[in-house]
Amino acid sequence: MAMGDVVSAHRLVEFINTRHCPDGDDVLADGRGAAWLADWLGAPGVRIGPEELAPLRELREGLRQLAAANNGEEPAADAVAAAAKIVDAVPLRMRLGDQEQDPGLVAVGPDIVEQSIAAVAHTYLAVRTDGVWSRIKSCAAADCRWAYLDISRNGSRRWCDMANCGNRAKNREWRRRSQL
């Protein structure tokens, strides 16, 4: 993987992981959302409330489902469809780029949520185009679902962390087999 591929992939993983599934902690659902978004976009001074970030939360969950599909799971079609609907609703244009700006997708208007959706869409397309998307996965542990970039040689990693999620799953399987 090239360095640009990894940077975009980590950026998308960071977006998906704004919600910690086991305890429901959601950066985009409380007062931390504006600061997180300002940092992620590189746009200081973002002023936005959690209720306005609802489209980003839906987009995030659709991407989490697609990342789960990269780990061999069936994605929730309703979450993927809702995410697609969010992106479809934003008028986008392609910026060709020049010496001062990189090429990419940008929202037509100044709305910060639409700009954010455009940034996520741009990052997603970059990762898909670079061929790295299949390595962005959601942890196979049903009680985790943390997104991660699978950098294993053969791309077969199933858990976000072998020491925790992977170990628990293997122990459960061992107990199941030993009870037979």
MDAnalysis code that builds the backbone (N, CA, C; Angstrom):
import MDAnalysis as mda
import numpy as np

u = mda.Universe.empty(540, n_residues=180, atom_resindex=np.repeat(np.arange(180), 3), trajectory=True)
u.add_TopologyAttr("name", ["N", "CA", "C"] * 180)
u.add_TopologyAttr("resid", np.arange(1, 181))
u.add_TopologyAttr("resname", ["MET", "ALA", "MET", "GLY", "ASP", "VAL", "VAL", "SER", "ALA", "HIS", "ARG", "LEU", "VAL", "GLU", "PHE", "ILE", "ASN", "THR", "ARG", "HIS", "CYS", "PRO", "ASP", "GLY", "ASP", "ASP", "VAL", "LEU", "ALA", "ASP", "GLY", "ARG", "GLY", "ALA", "ALA", "TRP", "LEU", "ALA", "ASP", "TRP", "LEU", "GLY", "ALA", "PRO", "GLY", "VAL", "ARG", "ILE", "GLY", "PRO", "GLU", "GLU", "LEU", "ALA", "PRO", "LEU", "ARG", "GLU", "LEU", "ARG", "GLU", "GLY", "LEU", "ARG", "GLN", "LEU", "ALA", "ALA", "ALA", "ASN", "ASN", "GLY", "GLU", "GLU", "PRO", "ALA", "ALA", "ASP", "ALA", "VAL", "ALA", "ALA", "ALA", "ALA", "LYS", "ILE", "VAL", "ASP", "ALA", "VAL", "PRO", "LEU", "ARG", "MET", "ARG", "LEU", "GLY", "ASP", "GLN", "GLU", "GLN", "ASP", "PRO", "GLY", "LEU", "VAL", "ALA", "VAL", "GLY", "PRO", "ASP", "ILE", "VAL", "GLU", "GLN", "SER", "ILE", "ALA", "ALA", "VAL", "ALA", "HIS", "THR", "TYR", "LEU", "ALA", "VAL", "ARG", "THR", "ASP", "GLY", "VAL", "TRP", "SER", "ARG", "ILE", "LYS", "SER", "CYS", "ALA", "ALA", "ALA", "ASP", "CYS", "ARG", "TRP", "ALA", "TYR", "LEU", "ASP", "ILE", "SER", "ARG", "ASN", "GLY", "SER", "ARG", "ARG", "TRP", "CYS", "ASP", "MET", "ALA", "ASN", "CYS", "GLY", "ASN", "ARG", "ALA", "LYS", "ASN", "ARG", "GLU", "TRP", "ARG", "ARG", "ARG", "SER", "GLN", "LEU"])
u.atoms.positions = np.array([
    [0.831, -1.184, 0.000],
    [0.000, 0.000, 0.000],
    [0.875, 1.246, 0.000],
    [0.490, 2.182, -0.819],
    [1.210, 3.456, -0.878],
    [0.828, 4.314, 0.327],
    [1.659, 5.275, 0.644],
    [1.427, 6.122, 1.809],
    [0.103, 6.879, 1.712],
    [-0.226, 7.420, 0.526],
    [-1.492, 8.133, 0.344],
    [-2.684, 7.232, 0.605],
    [-2.568, 5.964, 0.184],
    [-3.635, 4.992, 0.416],
    [-3.878, 4.825, 1.911],
    [-2.804, 4.666, 2.654],
    [-2.899, 4.423, 4.088],
    [-3.459, 5.643, 4.811],
    [-3.048, 6.828, 4.420],
    [-3.535, 8.046, 5.069],
    [-5.043, 8.173, 4.870],
    [-5.516, 7.996, 3.648],
    [-6.960, 8.074, 3.381],
    [-7.713, 6.981, 4.125],
    [-7.159, 5.781, 4.135],
    [-7.817, 4.661, 4.823],
    [-7.920, 4.939, 6.321],
    [-6.847, 5.409, 6.927],
    [-6.887, 5.726, 8.360],
    [-7.871, 6.857, 8.646],
    [-7.969, 7.786, 7.737],
    [-8.912, 8.893, 7.884],
    [-10.349, 8.373, 7.902],
    [-10.654, 7.439, 7.017],
    [-11.997, 6.856, 6.976],
    [-12.263, 6.009, 8.212],
    [-11.283, 5.238, 8.647],
    [-11.418, 4.443, 9.875],
    [-11.672, 5.366, 11.069],
    [-10.970, 6.479, 11.117],
    [-11.163, 7.443, 12.204],
    [-12.600, 7.966, 12.214],
    [-13.150, 8.224, 11.035],
    [-14.536, 8.688, 10.946],
    [-15.492, 7.604, 11.441],
    [-15.321, 6.381, 10.990],
    [-16.208, 5.284, 11.404],
    [-16.140, 5.079, 12.913],
    [-14.962, 5.255, 13.483],
    [-14.776, 5.006, 14.912],
    [-15.163, 6.184, 15.807],
    [-15.936, 7.119, 15.274],
    [-16.440, 8.186, 16.137],
    [-17.527, 7.665, 17.071],
    [-17.971, 6.433, 16.826],
    [-18.894, 5.793, 17.777],
    [-18.260, 4.500, 18.247],
    [-18.170, 4.355, 19.568],
    [-17.653, 3.141, 20.189],
    [-18.855, 2.253, 20.477],
    [-19.061, 1.229, 19.672],
    [-20.280, 0.410, 19.751],
    [-20.515, -0.256, 21.112],
    [-19.502, -0.821, 21.767],
    [-19.797, -1.522, 23.022],
    [-20.484, -0.676, 24.088],
    [-20.067, 0.565, 24.233],
    [-20.685, 1.399, 25.278],
    [-21.545, 2.530, 24.712],
    [-21.625, 2.631, 23.384],
    [-22.476, 3.640, 22.759],
    [-21.904, 5.048, 22.766],
    [-20.665, 5.218, 23.235],
    [-20.062, 6.546, 23.261],
    [-19.937, 7.057, 21.828],
    [-20.560, 8.203, 21.549],
    [-20.635, 8.730, 20.195],
    [-20.181, 10.184, 20.174],
    [-19.021, 10.419, 19.605],
    [-18.452, 11.758, 19.536],
    [-19.358, 12.695, 18.736],
    [-20.057, 12.174, 17.733],
    [-20.890, 13.013, 16.881],
    [-22.292, 13.228, 17.444],
    [-22.551, 12.725, 18.640],
    [-23.884, 12.855, 19.235],
    [-23.906, 13.771, 20.451],
    [-22.780, 14.407, 20.740],
    [-22.764, 15.319, 21.893],
    [-21.904, 16.539, 21.572],
    [-21.549, 17.277, 22.564],
    [-20.811, 18.519, 22.390],
    [-19.424, 18.373, 21.793],
    [-18.887, 17.168, 21.748],
    [-17.549, 16.964, 21.189],
    [-17.541, 16.976, 19.665],
    [-18.713, 16.851, 19.057],
    [-18.811, 16.718, 17.605],
    [-18.211, 17.863, 16.821],
    [-18.485, 19.092, 17.231],
    [-17.969, 20.259, 16.503],
    [-16.443, 20.284, 16.514],
    [-15.849, 20.026, 17.670],
    [-14.386, 20.035, 17.767],
    [-13.775, 18.900, 16.955],
    [-14.385, 17.731, 17.020],
    [-13.872, 16.595, 16.249],
    [-13.940, 16.911, 14.762],
    [-15.083, 17.435, 14.334],
    [-15.283, 17.743, 12.921],
    [-14.309, 18.829, 12.453],
    [-14.107, 19.848, 13.264],
    [-13.164, 20.915, 12.911],
    [-11.762, 20.347, 12.709],
    [-11.361, 19.442, 13.584],
    [-10.047, 18.818, 13.484],
    [-9.969, 17.919, 12.255],
    [-11.000, 17.110, 12.035],
    [-11.008, 16.154, 10.924],
    [-11.005, 16.876, 9.585],
    [-11.741, 17.982, 9.491],
    [-11.800, 18.748, 8.240],
    [-10.638, 19.712, 8.088],
    [-9.949, 20.001, 9.198],
    [-8.908, 21.019, 9.156],
    [-9.514, 22.400, 8.988],
    [-10.685, 22.591, 9.617],
    [-11.420, 23.856, 9.505],
    [-11.753, 24.359, 10.903],
    [-10.837, 25.099, 11.523],
    [-11.097, 25.582, 12.884],
    [-12.326, 26.488, 12.928],
    [-12.944, 26.512, 14.084],
    [-14.073, 27.403, 14.282],
    [-15.414, 26.837, 13.861],
    [-15.487, 25.537, 13.647],
    [-16.761, 24.925, 13.283],
    [-17.714, 25.039, 14.468],
    [-18.888, 25.552, 14.205],
    [-19.913, 25.686, 15.236],
    [-21.132, 24.921, 14.746],
    [-21.400, 23.812, 15.416],
    [-22.509, 22.971, 15.001],
    [-22.958, 22.127, 16.188],
    [-24.231, 21.901, 16.284],
    [-24.775, 21.105, 17.373],
    [-24.935, 19.644, 16.986],
    [-25.075, 18.773, 17.974],
    [-25.198, 17.342, 17.721],
    [-26.393, 16.980, 16.835],
    [-27.496, 17.709, 16.969],
    [-28.678, 17.386, 16.166],
    [-28.405, 17.598, 14.679],
    [-27.543, 18.552, 14.346],
    [-27.213, 18.814, 12.947],
    [-26.271, 17.763, 12.362],
    [-25.647, 16.966, 13.221],
    [-24.701, 15.945, 12.766],
    [-25.368, 14.606, 12.474],
    [-26.690, 14.531, 12.594],
    [-27.413, 13.279, 12.354],
    [-27.098, 12.663, 10.982],
    [-27.028, 13.440, 9.894],
    [-26.691, 12.826, 8.608],
    [-25.307, 12.171, 8.605],
    [-24.361, 12.782, 9.295],
    [-23.021, 12.183, 9.372],
    [-23.046, 10.885, 10.169],
    [-23.873, 10.836, 11.208],
    [-23.984, 9.593, 11.982],
    [-24.571, 8.477, 11.113],
    [-25.569, 8.802, 10.309],
    [-26.150, 7.784, 9.418],
    [-25.142, 7.325, 8.371],
    [-24.404, 8.260, 7.806],
    [-23.377, 7.918, 6.826],
    [-22.327, 7.018, 7.461],
    [-21.914, 7.352, 8.656],
    [-20.911, 6.555, 9.378],
    [-21.379, 5.117, 9.572],
    [-22.636, 4.939, 9.977],
    [-23.128, 3.581, 10.238],
    [-23.259, 2.772, 8.954],
    [-23.586, 3.433, 7.850],
    [-23.599, 2.735, 6.565],
    [-22.209, 2.259, 6.178],
    [-21.227, 3.113, 6.391],
    [-19.841, 2.717, 6.106],
    [-19.374, 1.601, 7.035],
    [-19.828, 1.624, 8.293],
    [-19.471, 0.545, 9.224],
    [-20.023, -0.792, 8.708],
    [-21.245, -0.758, 8.179],
    [-21.842, -1.973, 7.635],
    [-21.061, -2.479, 6.415],
    [-20.636, -1.567, 5.565],
    [-19.833, -1.968, 4.408],
    [-18.474, -2.519, 4.845],
    [-17.914, -1.955, 5.911],
    [-16.651, -2.476, 6.449],
    [-16.854, -3.869, 7.038],
    [-18.028, -4.121, 7.626],
    [-18.341, -5.461, 8.135],
    [-18.430, -6.452, 6.977],
    [-18.956, -5.997, 5.845],
    [-19.021, -6.862, 4.661],
    [-17.617, -7.241, 4.197],
    [-16.641, -6.356, 4.380],
    [-15.257, -6.675, 4.042],
    [-14.689, -7.755, 4.948],
    [-15.391, -8.051, 6.037],
    [-14.971, -9.081, 6.977],
    [-15.885, -10.303, 6.870],
    [-16.595, -10.411, 5.741],
    [-17.398, -11.600, 5.472],
    [-18.787, -11.590, 6.069],
    [-19.246, -10.462, 6.564],
    [-20.574, -10.398, 7.166],
    [-21.566, -9.778, 6.199],
    [-22.824, -10.075, 6.411],
    [-23.888, -9.488, 5.604],
    [-24.188, -8.083, 6.135],
    [-24.016, -7.052, 5.308],
    [-24.294, -5.690, 5.802],
    [-25.792, -5.463, 5.954],
    [-26.162, -4.611, 6.881],
    [-27.564, -4.235, 7.058],
    [-27.950, -3.330, 5.894],
    [-28.785, -3.843, 5.011],
    [-29.143, -3.124, 3.791],
    [-29.785, -1.775, 4.081],
    [-30.576, -1.691, 5.152],
    [-31.231, -0.422, 5.468],
    [-30.225, 0.656, 5.861],
    [-29.179, 0.290, 6.592],
    [-28.154, 1.257, 6.988],
    [-27.341, 1.716, 5.773],
    [-27.045, 0.796, 4.870],
    [-26.296, 1.147, 3.659],
    [-27.152, 2.050, 2.768],
    [-28.426, 1.730, 2.633],
    [-29.330, 2.548, 1.820],
    [-29.492, 3.944, 2.414],
    [-29.593, 4.045, 3.732],
    [-29.714, 5.355, 4.386],
    [-28.458, 6.189, 4.146],
    [-27.295, 5.558, 4.208],
    [-26.039, 6.268, 3.965],
    [-25.968, 6.752, 2.517],
    [-26.377, 5.905, 1.595],
    [-26.371, 6.292, 0.180],
    [-27.315, 7.467, -0.056],
    [-28.442, 7.444, 0.617],
    [-29.414, 8.526, 0.480],
    [-28.832, 9.846, 0.991],
    [-28.063, 9.786, 2.068],
    [-27.417, 10.977, 2.628],
    [-26.467, 11.584, 1.598],
    [-25.640, 10.754, 0.983],
    [-24.679, 11.252, -0.004],
    [-25.416, 11.777, -1.236],
    [-26.438, 11.055, -1.673],
    [-27.202, 11.478, -2.859],
    [-27.857, 12.836, -2.674],
    [-28.180, 13.203, -1.451],
    [-28.883, 14.465, -1.187],
    [-27.963, 15.693, -1.233],
    [-26.664, 15.467, -1.246],
    [-25.711, 16.588, -1.228],
    [-25.284, 16.921, -2.659],
    [-25.509, 18.165, -3.075],
    [-25.029, 18.553, -4.412],
    [-23.501, 18.645, -4.389],
    [-22.871, 17.800, -5.174],
    [-21.409, 17.726, -5.207],
    [-20.879, 18.225, -6.543],
    [-19.673, 18.730, -6.505],
    [-18.966, 19.052, -7.744],
    [-17.537, 18.534, -7.598],
    [-16.923, 18.313, -8.731],
    [-15.551, 17.838, -8.711],
    [-14.612, 19.023, -8.897],
    [-13.666, 19.136, -7.996],
    [-12.634, 20.172, -8.105],
    [-11.443, 19.524, -8.812],
    [-11.023, 20.106, -9.929],
    [-9.932, 19.519, -10.700],
    [-8.589, 19.623, -10.001],
    [-8.412, 20.646, -9.212],
    [-7.142, 20.823, -8.506],
    [-6.171, 21.650, -9.328],
    [-5.241, 22.241, -8.636],
    [-4.191, 23.030, -9.276],
    [-2.994, 23.035, -8.337],
    [-2.159, 24.040, -8.454],
    [-0.967, 24.104, -7.611],
    [-1.291, 24.298, -6.133],
    [-2.457, 24.907, -5.847],
    [-2.797, 25.242, -4.467],
    [-3.825, 24.313, -3.840],
    [-4.618, 23.627, -4.657],
    [-5.670, 22.767, -4.132],
    [-5.580, 21.379, -4.756],
    [-5.857, 20.377, -3.934],
    [-5.908, 19.017, -4.429],
    [-7.230, 18.792, -5.158],
    [-7.258, 17.880, -6.118],
    [-8.530, 17.551, -6.754],
    [-9.414, 16.799, -5.759],
    [-10.711, 16.864, -5.980],
    [-11.595, 16.119, -5.095],
    [-13.036, 16.509, -5.248],
    [-13.882, 15.834, -4.475],
    [-15.301, 16.145, -4.431],
    [-15.531, 17.176, -3.338],
    [-16.313, 18.186, -3.642],
    [-16.669, 19.196, -2.656],
    [-18.153, 19.488, -2.783],
    [-18.746, 19.909, -1.693],
    [-20.152, 20.297, -1.719],
    [-20.275, 21.646, -2.431],
    [-21.384, 21.827, -3.106],
    [-21.612, 23.052, -3.845],
    [-21.783, 24.245, -2.902],
    [-22.518, 24.061, -1.823],
    [-22.805, 25.163, -0.910],
    [-21.851, 25.224, 0.267],
    [-22.033, 26.240, 1.111],
    [-21.140, 26.446, 2.254],
    [-21.533, 25.649, 3.509],
    [-22.644, 24.906, 3.473],
    [-23.122, 24.178, 4.646],
    [-22.048, 23.206, 5.154],
    [-21.701, 23.314, 6.440],
    [-20.607, 22.513, 7.010],
    [-20.925, 21.027, 7.016],
    [-22.179, 20.668, 7.222],
    [-22.536, 19.248, 7.202],
    [-22.377, 18.698, 5.788],
    [-22.838, 19.452, 4.792],
    [-22.670, 19.013, 3.413],
    [-21.196, 18.955, 3.034],
    [-20.414, 19.915, 3.497],
    [-18.964, 19.883, 3.247],
    [-18.339, 18.630, 3.875],
    [-18.824, 18.275, 5.056],
    [-18.312, 17.087, 5.747],
    [-18.690, 15.818, 5.002],
    [-19.923, 15.741, 4.557],
    [-20.373, 14.575, 3.786],
    [-19.557, 14.462, 2.505],
    [-19.303, 15.587, 1.852],
    [-18.474, 15.585, 0.649],
    [-17.064, 15.086, 0.957],
    [-16.503, 15.509, 2.095],
    [-15.158, 15.069, 2.484],
    [-15.123, 13.563, 2.732],
    [-16.160, 13.038, 3.383],
    [-16.229, 11.591, 3.620],
    [-16.372, 10.864, 2.286],
    [-17.247, 11.367, 1.412],
    [-17.442, 10.746, 0.095],
    [-16.144, 10.753, -0.708],
    [-15.427, 11.873, -0.669],
    [-14.146, 11.968, -1.368],
    [-13.150, 10.939, -0.827],
    [-13.070, 10.845, 0.477],
    [-12.132, 9.897, 1.102],
    [-12.513, 8.467, 0.760],
    [-13.807, 8.156, 0.818],
    [-14.283, 6.819, 0.473],
    [-13.921, 6.480, -0.976],
    [-14.174, 7.397, -1.897],
    [-13.840, 7.143, -3.305],
    [-12.337, 6.971, -3.502],
    [-11.542, 7.769, -2.792],
    [-10.084, 7.641, -2.905],
    [-9.627, 6.258, -2.446],
    [-10.188, 5.788, -1.349],
    [-9.815, 4.474, -0.811],
    [-10.289, 3.357, -1.751],
    [-11.487, 3.500, -2.302],
    [-11.992, 2.511, -3.269],
    [-11.113, 2.489, -4.512],
    [-10.775, 3.660, -5.024],
    [-9.962, 3.768, -6.234],
    [-8.575, 3.187, -6.016],
    [-8.008, 3.424, -4.841],
    [-6.662, 2.933, -4.536],
    [-6.632, 1.431, -4.260],
    [-7.802, 0.807, -4.139],
    [-7.859, -0.629, -3.882],
    [-7.652, -1.013, -2.428],
    [-7.747, -0.050, -1.536],
    [-7.498, -0.312, -0.120],
    [-8.805, -0.595, 0.631],
    [-9.938, -0.244, 0.040],
    [-11.214, -0.381, 0.739],
    [-11.418, -1.777, 1.315],
    [-11.065, -2.816, 0.598],
    [-11.302, -4.180, 1.076],
    [-10.545, -4.483, 2.364],
    [-9.585, -3.657, 2.720],
    [-8.823, -3.855, 3.952],
    [-9.346, -3.033, 5.117],
    [-10.367, -2.218, 4.880],
    [-11.026, -1.521, 5.978],
    [-12.148, -2.436, 6.439],
    [-12.038, -2.880, 7.673],
    [-12.969, -3.880, 8.190],
    [-13.551, -3.441, 9.514],
    [-14.672, -4.036, 9.836],
    [-15.291, -3.862, 11.139],
    [-15.039, -5.152, 11.906],
    [-14.639, -5.049, 13.158],
    [-14.288, -6.205, 13.973],
    [-15.382, -7.265, 13.913],
    [-14.981, -8.505, 13.778],
    [-15.929, -9.619, 13.691],
    [-16.620, -9.907, 15.016],
    [-16.110, -9.368, 16.114],
    [-16.755, -9.566, 17.414],
    [-18.036, -8.737, 17.463],
    [-19.162, -9.405, 17.626],
    [-20.470, -8.731, 17.618],
    [-20.585, -7.670, 18.706],
    [-19.835, -7.825, 19.779],
    [-19.907, -6.845, 20.866],
    [-18.850, -5.746, 20.730],
    [-18.210, -5.655, 19.566],
    [-17.174, -4.641, 19.369],
    [-17.494, -3.748, 18.166],
    [-17.300, -4.259, 16.963],
    [-17.552, -3.551, 15.703],
    [-16.629, -2.364, 15.440],
    [-15.489, -2.305, 16.138],
    [-14.509, -1.250, 15.917],
    [-13.935, -1.412, 14.516],
    [-13.785, -0.328, 13.780],
    [-13.206, -0.380, 12.440],
    [-11.682, -0.364, 12.542],
    [-11.042, -1.017, 11.599],
    [-9.580, -1.046, 11.579],
    [-9.100, -1.259, 10.153],
    [-7.851, -0.963, 9.911],
    [-7.215, -1.201, 8.627],
    [-6.418, -2.488, 8.746],
    [-6.794, -3.480, 7.968],
    [-6.129, -4.783, 7.984],
    [-4.852, -4.694, 7.151],
    [-3.719, -4.605, 7.823],
    [-2.447, -4.501, 7.119],
    [-1.694, -5.834, 7.117],
    [-2.403, -6.922, 7.481],
    [-1.761, -8.233, 7.431],
    [-1.406, -8.558, 5.979],
    [-0.407, -9.381, 5.809],
    [0.091, -9.687, 4.464],
    [-1.017, -10.201, 3.539],
    [-1.837, -11.119, 4.032],
    [-2.853, -11.713, 3.166],
    [-4.247, -11.104, 3.365],
    [-4.367, -10.100, 4.194],
    [-5.643, -9.416, 4.381],
    [-6.710, -10.263, 5.049],
    [-6.305, -11.174, 5.934],
    [-7.270, -12.103, 6.534],
    [-7.580, -11.816, 8.002],
    [-7.130, -10.704, 8.512],
    [-7.384, -10.361, 9.914],
    [-8.886, -10.207, 10.149],
    [-9.406, -10.725, 11.271],
    [-10.839, -10.702, 11.550],
    [-11.226, -9.802, 12.715],
    [-10.274, -9.535, 13.614],
    [-10.588, -8.765, 14.817],
    [-9.747, -7.504, 14.869],
    [-10.295, -6.506, 15.551],
    [-9.555, -5.246, 15.685],
    [-8.296, -5.454, 16.522],
    [-8.388, -6.381, 17.466],
    [-7.278, -6.635, 18.377],
    [-7.275, -8.118, 18.746],
    [-6.226, -8.824, 18.393],
    [-6.158, -10.251, 18.665],
    [-6.098, -10.533, 20.166],
    [-5.464, -9.665, 20.920],
    [-5.308, -9.898, 22.360],
    [-6.644, -9.848, 23.093],
    [-7.593, -9.078, 22.591],
    [-8.886, -8.961, 23.272],
    [-9.993, -9.661, 22.485],
    [-10.452, -9.039, 21.443],
    [-11.588, -9.585, 20.683],
    [-11.269, -10.952, 20.084],
    [-10.116, -11.085, 19.463],
    [-9.741, -12.355, 18.859],
    [-9.573, -13.454, 19.893],
    [-8.947, -13.135, 21.010],
    [-8.742, -14.115, 22.069],
    [-10.076, -14.586, 22.653],
    [-11.001, -13.649, 22.890],
    [-12.320, -14.034, 23.404],
    [-13.039, -14.967, 22.432],
    [-12.986, -14.642, 21.156],
    [-13.661, -15.471, 20.148],
    [-13.037, -16.860, 20.075],
    [-11.738, -16.933, 20.098],
    [-11.067, -18.241, 20.036],
    [-11.343, -19.062, 21.295],
    [-11.385, -18.405, 22.449],
    [-11.711, -19.124, 23.684],
    [-13.141, -19.648, 23.665],
    [-14.085, -18.851, 23.162],
    [-15.475, -19.302, 23.040],
    [-15.561, -20.530, 22.134],
    [-14.860, -20.470, 21.018],
    [-14.873, -21.593, 20.078],
    [-14.237, -22.828, 20.712],
    [-13.151, -22.655, 21.432],
    [-12.493, -23.789, 22.093],
    [-13.442, -24.419, 23.119],
    [-14.128, -23.579, 23.922],
    [-15.079, -24.116, 24.908],
    [-16.221, -24.855, 24.231],
    [-16.713, -24.305, 23.116],
    [-17.785, -24.953, 22.385],
    [-17.354, -26.335, 21.874],
    [-16.145, -26.418, 21.314],
    [-15.653, -27.695, 20.797],
    [-15.382, -28.683, 21.934],
    [-14.874, -28.182, 23.053],
    [-14.524, -29.103, 24.146],
    [-15.762, -29.661, 24.863],
    [-16.912, -28.996, 24.703],
    [-18.149, -29.496, 25.314],
    [-18.837, -30.548, 24.463],
    [-18.375, -30.741, 23.254],
    [-19.002, -31.739, 22.360],
    [-18.648, -33.153, 22.730],
])
